[in-house]
Amino acid sequence: MTAGAPDVAGRLARLILAERARLHPRDALEVLSLLLGDRVQVGDASRYVYEYGRRAGYELPPYPLAGCGEIREFFADQGVRNVPEWYERKLGVGPQLYAQLAARTVVVVRDGGNRRKAFVLDAVRHCQDAGFANLSESGLARTLAPDGLAELLDRIMAFLLGEGAPAGEPVATAEGSQGGDSAPCEGAGTVRFESPLF
């Protein structure tokens, strides 16, 4: 990647934002997916901990809780004892949302500085058999209404451009999370929870 590449990416994201009235959200999703590649992962929110561990170089088997592989080393290196504690410390997910993760989708975005932000969506919106996939392969374009897809893309671009949540849209937090103590609002849109940076 050349020295000017991050500026080009930022300019492309700003262009997408400026032209969003003319772009269908699915077109914007395709452009972002092409631009970001595997820096955006979509999949089962309850399985992200294992995807994170594997991408960090740990050998985790398909069923990590079987006790084999490097799951104990991963937890020790992360400073946690178990999966719920990892979600709480790393993503800020409190007990109420943690109990619902198997029925939710997570979209995790990594910026140029290798910082991540997770967006937990309101239902199973990913391809079940795909594991974790990039935006265009994830199935989001088929399962999210255009308004929900536009909301998600706005939040992703705001994060990548170093901006806050879009105007008029508060960041939802889960009960007991580090980010606040109010439960996600059912009328808040497709994104039910936005993690702090991790």
Sequence and secondary structure as in RCSB ss.txt:
>XXXX:A:sequence
MTAGAPDVAGRLARLILAERARLHPRDALEVLSLLLGDRVQVGDASRYVYEYGRRAGYELPPYPLAGCGEIREFF
ADQGVRNVPEWYERKLGVGPQLYAQLAARTVVVVRDGGNRRKAFVLDAVRHCQDAGFANLSESGLARTLAPDGLA
ELLDRIMAFLLGEGAPAGEPVATAEGSQGGDSAPCEGAGTVRFESPLF
>XXXX:A:secstr
  TTHHHHHHHHHHHHHHTTTTS HHHHHHHHHHHHGGGEEEEEGGGHHHHHHHHTT    SSGGGS TTHHHHH
HHHT SSHHHHIIIII   HHHHTTGGGSEEEEEE TTS EEEEEESS  S GGG SB TTTSSHHHHS HHHHH
HHHHHHHHHHTT  S TT      TTBTTBSS   TTS SEEEE    
